[in-house]
Amino acid sequence: MVHDLRAYYNAATADLAAGPDSQNFKNYTGQCLQRTYIMLHSSLGTDASLEIGAHRGEYSLAMANTYGSKISICALEASPRTHAYYAKKVSYKDFGVSYINALVSDREEQIVFNEYIVAGCEPAVGISSLLKRDIRYNHHKQSRIVRSAVQSIRGDTLIERKFKNNKKISLWIDVEGSQYEVLNSLSKSFEQEIINSVYIEVEQFKLWPKQKMLDNDIIEFMNKHNFSQFLRDNEHPGQYNIIFVNNNVKDCNFSLYFEYYQMLLLKKRSLLQ
């Protein structure tokens, strides 16, 4: 299965390289990958979903809309400002989503979190992070940084508390450069092989000067933990998302989901012609 998954990944990579090169299409590849990942859980037998770096929690809400109470769903947002804003706006409990203000890290303590604030925008913008972003890659030029103390928690600790009885957990990780801290906080869960899939945003170069892992580092880490890369998108310059699947997953027709992803991309290509 390892060979098959990586063959699909290589085919998807080659297909995306063929273009078109418009940012409109690149953004759409991200939407297609997200839809494919959500659909994939029906064959993976996923029984719990953990979104780390949730912002509004769009992925968790989509999972709840698709699977309802069949899957336990938890969304974590580290920014106190963003979490407070959306907790008032969205009735997460009504959707079956546990929406929590927490920062996942490999150490459990009070950690300073960098919230990027733009005038006239109530929630912090999406580049808020444990790390300070390189000013050259800050596309919110008018933003200011508010440094907030947030209690961090290891991913393993959170899984033990929220998903004690779950054995097929999916992860969604969008943590703006702090992948190293998050992945290393999940060492026990990886060893126990209770995680069946991971969707993670990665970078090809450092957008944050103190960033410890880039895309190839993350692929190597996941491969060492018995995961293979399956699909990817081409969402932003130097930044994209990868779906990893545990190599022990059985009885999943991965070709079906590869074809589904290709179909979504083909539809968009035809509209751009």
C-alpha positions as CSV (number, residue, x, y, z in Angstrom):
1,M,0.0,0.0,0.0
2,V,2.9,2.4,0.7
3,H,3.9,2.2,-3.0
4,D,0.4,2.8,-4.2
5,L,-0.2,5.8,-1.9
6,R,3.0,7.5,-2.9
7,A,2.3,6.8,-6.5
8,Y,-1.0,8.7,-6.2
9,Y,0.9,11.5,-4.5
10,N,3.5,11.7,-7.2
11,A,0.8,11.7,-9.9
12,A,-1.1,14.5,-8.1
13,T,2.1,16.5,-7.8
14,A,2.8,16.1,-11.5
15,D,-0.8,17.0,-12.4
16,L,-0.7,20.2,-10.3
17,A,2.6,21.2,-11.9
18,A,0.8,21.2,-15.3
19,G,-1.2,24.2,-14.2
20,P,-3.0,26.4,-14.9
21,D,-0.8,28.8,-13.0
22,S,-3.5,31.2,-11.9
23,Q,-3.9,31.9,-8.1
24,N,-7.6,31.4,-8.5
25,F,-7.0,27.8,-9.6
26,K,-4.4,27.2,-6.9
27,N,-6.8,28.4,-4.2
28,Y,-9.4,26.0,-5.7
29,T,-6.9,23.0,-5.3
30,G,-7.1,23.6,-1.6
31,Q,-10.9,23.4,-1.6
32,C,-10.7,20.2,-3.6
33,L,-8.3,18.6,-1.3
34,Q,-10.4,19.5,1.8
35,R,-13.5,18.0,0.2
36,T,-11.6,14.8,-0.7
37,Y,-10.2,14.5,2.9
38,I,-13.7,14.8,4.3
39,M,-15.1,12.2,2.0
40,L,-12.1,9.9,2.7
41,H,-13.2,9.4,6.3
42,S,-16.2,7.3,5.2
43,S,-13.8,4.6,4.1
44,L,-11.2,5.1,6.8
45,G,-13.7,4.3,9.6
46,T,-12.7,7.5,11.4
47,D,-14.3,7.8,14.8
48,A,-12.8,11.1,16.0
49,S,-11.6,14.3,14.4
50,L,-9.2,16.8,15.9
51,E,-8.6,20.2,14.2
52,I,-5.5,22.0,15.5
53,G,-5.3,25.6,14.4
54,A,-9.0,25.8,13.7
55,H,-9.6,29.6,13.4
56,R,-13.4,29.5,12.8
57,G,-13.4,25.7,12.6
58,E,-14.7,25.4,9.1
59,Y,-13.3,21.9,8.7
60,S,-14.8,20.6,11.9
61,L,-18.2,22.2,11.0
62,A,-18.0,20.5,7.6
63,M,-17.2,17.2,9.3
64,A,-20.1,17.6,11.6
65,N,-22.4,18.4,8.7
66,T,-21.2,15.3,6.8
67,Y,-21.0,12.7,9.6
68,G,-23.1,14.1,12.5
69,S,-22.8,12.2,15.8
70,K,-21.0,9.3,14.1
71,I,-17.7,11.1,14.8
72,S,-16.5,12.9,17.9
73,I,-15.2,16.3,16.8
74,C,-13.0,18.8,18.5
75,A,-11.6,22.1,17.1
76,L,-8.7,24.0,18.8
77,E,-8.0,27.6,18.3
78,A,-5.0,29.2,20.0
79,S,-5.8,32.8,19.6
80,P,-7.9,34.1,22.5
81,R,-9.3,36.9,20.5
82,T,-10.3,34.7,17.5
83,H,-11.8,32.0,19.8
84,A,-13.8,34.5,21.8
85,Y,-15.2,36.1,18.6
86,Y,-16.4,32.9,17.0
87,A,-17.6,31.2,20.2
88,K,-20.1,34.0,20.4
89,K,-21.0,33.9,16.7
90,V,-21.4,30.2,16.1
91,S,-23.4,27.6,18.2
92,Y,-20.7,24.9,18.0
93,K,-22.5,22.6,20.5
94,D,-25.5,22.6,18.3
95,F,-23.4,21.2,15.5
96,G,-21.7,18.6,17.9
97,V,-18.4,20.4,17.8
98,S,-16.3,21.0,20.9
99,Y,-14.6,24.4,20.2
100,I,-11.7,25.1,22.6
101,N,-9.2,27.9,23.1
102,A,-5.9,26.0,23.4
103,L,-2.4,25.9,22.0
104,V,-1.0,22.5,21.2
105,S,2.8,22.3,21.9
106,D,5.4,19.8,23.0
107,R,5.5,21.5,26.4
108,E,2.7,22.2,28.8
109,E,3.0,25.8,30.2
110,Q,2.0,29.3,29.6
111,I,3.3,30.3,26.2
112,V,3.3,33.7,24.4
113,F,1.2,33.6,21.3
114,N,1.4,36.2,18.5
115,E,-2.0,37.5,17.5
116,Y,-1.9,39.5,14.3
117,I,-4.6,42.2,14.5
118,V,-5.9,44.3,11.5
119,A,-7.9,47.4,12.2
120,G,-11.6,46.8,11.6
121,C,-11.2,43.0,11.7
122,E,-12.5,41.6,15.0
123,P,-10.8,38.2,15.0
124,A,-7.1,37.9,14.7
125,V,-6.0,37.1,11.1
126,G,-5.0,33.7,9.9
127,I,-1.2,34.2,10.2
128,S,-1.4,34.4,14.0
129,S,1.2,31.9,15.4
130,L,3.4,30.7,18.2
131,L,6.2,32.1,16.0
132,K,6.8,35.6,14.6
133,R,6.3,35.7,10.8
134,D,9.1,37.0,8.6
135,I,8.0,40.5,7.7
136,R,8.8,39.8,4.0
137,Y,6.0,37.3,3.9
138,N,3.4,39.1,6.0
139,H,0.6,39.8,3.5
140,H,-1.3,41.8,6.2
141,K,1.0,44.8,6.0
142,Q,-1.2,46.9,8.3
143,S,-1.4,44.4,11.1
144,R,0.0,44.8,14.6
145,I,1.1,42.1,16.9
146,V,-0.6,41.5,20.2
147,R,1.3,39.0,22.4
148,S,-1.1,36.9,24.5
149,A,-0.3,34.3,27.2
150,V,-2.0,31.0,26.3
151,Q,-1.9,27.7,28.2
152,S,-0.4,25.0,26.0
153,I,-1.3,21.4,26.0
154,R,0.4,18.3,24.5
155,G,-1.6,16.7,21.7
156,D,-1.3,13.3,23.5
157,T,-2.8,14.8,26.7
158,L,-5.7,16.3,24.8
159,I,-6.4,13.0,22.9
160,E,-6.4,11.1,26.2
161,R,-8.9,13.5,27.7
162,K,-11.3,14.0,24.7
163,F,-10.9,10.7,22.8
164,K,-10.1,8.1,25.4
165,N,-12.2,5.4,23.7
166,N,-11.4,6.3,20.1
167,K,-9.0,4.3,18.0
168,K,-9.3,5.9,14.5
169,I,-8.5,9.5,15.0
170,S,-8.0,12.0,12.1
171,L,-6.0,15.2,12.4
172,W,-6.2,18.5,10.7
173,I,-3.1,20.7,11.4
174,D,-2.8,24.3,10.3
175,V,-0.5,25.9,12.8
176,E,1.4,28.6,10.9
177,G,5.0,27.3,11.1
178,S,4.9,25.4,14.4
179,Q,4.4,21.9,13.0
180,Y,7.5,20.6,14.9
181,E,6.0,21.5,18.2
182,V,2.6,20.0,17.4
183,L,3.8,16.7,15.8
184,N,6.3,16.1,18.6
185,S,3.5,16.5,21.1
186,L,1.7,13.5,19.5
187,S,4.5,11.0,19.9
188,K,2.5,8.6,22.1
189,S,-0.6,8.7,19.8
190,F,1.6,7.9,16.8
191,E,3.3,5.0,18.7
192,Q,-0.1,3.6,19.6
193,E,-1.3,4.0,16.0
194,I,-4.6,5.5,17.0
195,I,-4.2,8.2,14.3
196,N,-5.3,7.0,10.9
197,S,-4.8,10.2,8.8
198,V,-3.3,13.6,8.9
199,Y,-4.0,16.7,6.8
200,I,-1.3,19.2,7.4
201,E,-0.2,22.6,6.0
202,V,3.5,22.7,5.1
203,E,6.0,25.2,3.7
204,Q,8.8,24.9,1.2
205,F,10.8,27.7,2.8
206,K,10.8,29.5,6.1
207,L,7.9,32.0,6.5
208,W,8.8,32.2,10.2
209,P,12.6,32.6,11.0
210,K,12.4,30.1,13.9
211,Q,10.4,27.5,12.0
212,K,11.9,24.0,12.6
213,M,10.3,21.9,9.9
214,L,9.7,22.4,6.2
215,D,7.8,20.1,3.8
216,N,10.5,17.5,3.3
217,D,11.2,17.3,7.1
218,I,7.5,16.7,7.7
219,I,7.3,14.0,5.0
220,E,10.4,12.3,6.6
221,F,8.8,12.5,10.0
222,M,5.5,11.1,8.9
223,N,7.2,8.3,6.9
224,K,9.2,7.3,10.1
225,H,5.9,7.1,11.9
226,N,4.4,4.7,9.4
227,F,2.4,7.2,7.3
228,S,2.6,7.7,3.6
229,Q,1.7,10.8,1.6
230,F,-1.4,10.4,-0.5
231,L,-2.5,13.7,-2.0
232,R,-1.5,17.3,-2.0
233,D,-2.7,20.7,-3.2
234,N,-0.9,23.8,-4.5
235,E,-2.8,26.4,-2.6
236,H,-0.2,29.2,-2.0
237,P,3.3,30.1,-3.2
238,G,5.7,28.1,-1.1
239,Q,2.9,26.7,1.1
240,Y,0.6,23.7,0.5
241,N,-1.3,20.9,2.2
242,I,-0.6,17.2,2.3
243,I,-2.9,14.2,3.2
244,F,-1.0,11.4,5.0
245,V,-2.6,8.0,5.7
246,N,-1.4,5.4,8.1
247,N,0.1,2.4,6.3
248,N,-1.9,-0.1,8.4
249,V,-5.2,1.2,7.0
250,K,-7.0,-1.6,5.2
251,D,-10.1,-2.0,2.9
252,C,-9.9,1.5,1.5
253,N,-10.3,2.1,-2.2
254,F,-7.7,4.9,-2.5
255,S,-8.0,5.0,-6.3
256,L,-11.6,6.1,-5.9
257,Y,-10.6,9.2,-3.9
258,F,-7.7,10.0,-6.2
259,E,-10.1,10.0,-9.1
260,Y,-12.6,12.1,-7.1
261,Y,-9.9,14.7,-6.5
262,Q,-8.9,14.7,-10.1
263,M,-12.5,15.1,-11.2
264,L,-12.9,18.2,-9.0
265,L,-9.7,19.7,-10.5
266,L,-10.8,18.9,-14.0
267,K,-14.1,20.6,-13.5
268,K,-12.3,23.8,-12.4
269,R,-9.8,23.6,-15.3
270,S,-12.7,23.4,-17.8
271,L,-14.3,26.6,-16.3
272,L,-11.0,28.5,-16.6
273,Q,-10.5,27.6,-20.3
